[in-house]
Amino acid sequence: MASGISLFLIAVGAILYYAVSETVDGLALDAVGVILMIVGAGGLVISLVVLATARSRAGATTVVRETAPVPGGTTVVQEGGR
């Protein structure tokens, strides 16, 4: 969801910077467009980094078959410190 919001901010910023030629007293739409594009790009980078680190932290699940069975199923040992 964060990446979608970031892409939306980049798109709105690009529209304000490149496509809008109107002027508003006391407000530079070009500057607002650049700011939105920078904030959107930063949010996109942060959300991709968080997504990549969350996937690498998941850890592998190993089913141990050499041990005595536990009543009701197999023994599952999760590696990765969780």
HUKAVEN-V413167 format. One record per residue. N is the residue number from 0. PHI is phi in whole degrees, -180 to 180 (* if undefined). NEAR is the number of other C-alpha atoms within 12 Angstrom. Layout:
BEGIN
N_PHI_NEAR ; N_PHI_NEAR
END
This chain:
BEGIN
0_*_12 ; 1_-65_21 ; 2_-69_22 ; 3_-66_17 ; 4_-65_20 ; 5_-63_25 ; 6_-65_24 ; 7_-63_22 ; 8_-63_27 ; 9_-63_28 ; 10_-65_24 ; 11_-64_26 ; 12_-63_27 ; 13_-66_26 ; 14_-64_22 ; 15_-64_26 ; 16_-78_24 ; 17_-97_19 ; 18_-105_14 ; 19_-91_18 ; 20_-111_13 ; 21_-74_14 ; 22_-117_13 ; 23_-126_13 ; 24_-65_7 ; 25_82_8 ; 26_-143_12 ; 27_-93_17 ; 28_-65_24 ; 29_-62_23 ; 30_-66_21 ; 31_-63_24 ; 32_-62_27 ; 33_-66_23 ; 34_-63_22 ; 35_-65_27 ; 36_-66_28 ; 37_-67_23 ; 38_-64_26 ; 39_-64_27 ; 40_-65_26 ; 41_-64_21 ; 42_-64_24 ; 43_-66_24 ; 44_-63_19 ; 45_-64_17 ; 46_-67_21 ; 47_-69_19 ; 48_-66_16 ; 49_-63_16 ; 50_-64_17 ; 51_-67_13 ; 52_-73_13 ; 53_-68_12 ; 54_-70_12 ; 55_-77_12 ; 56_-84_14 ; 57_-61_15 ; 58_76_15 ; 59_-96_15 ; 60_-106_14 ; 61_-117_14 ; 62_-93_15 ; 63_-95_16 ; 64_-105_13 ; 65_-85_11 ; 66_-93_11 ; 67_-68_12 ; 68_-68_13 ; 69_-91_12 ; 70_-57_7 ; 71_99_8 ; 72_160_11 ; 73_-95_15 ; 74_-84_17 ; 75_-118_18 ; 76_-114_16 ; 77_-103_14 ; 78_-96_14 ; 79_111_12 ; 80_80_10 ; 81_-102_10
END
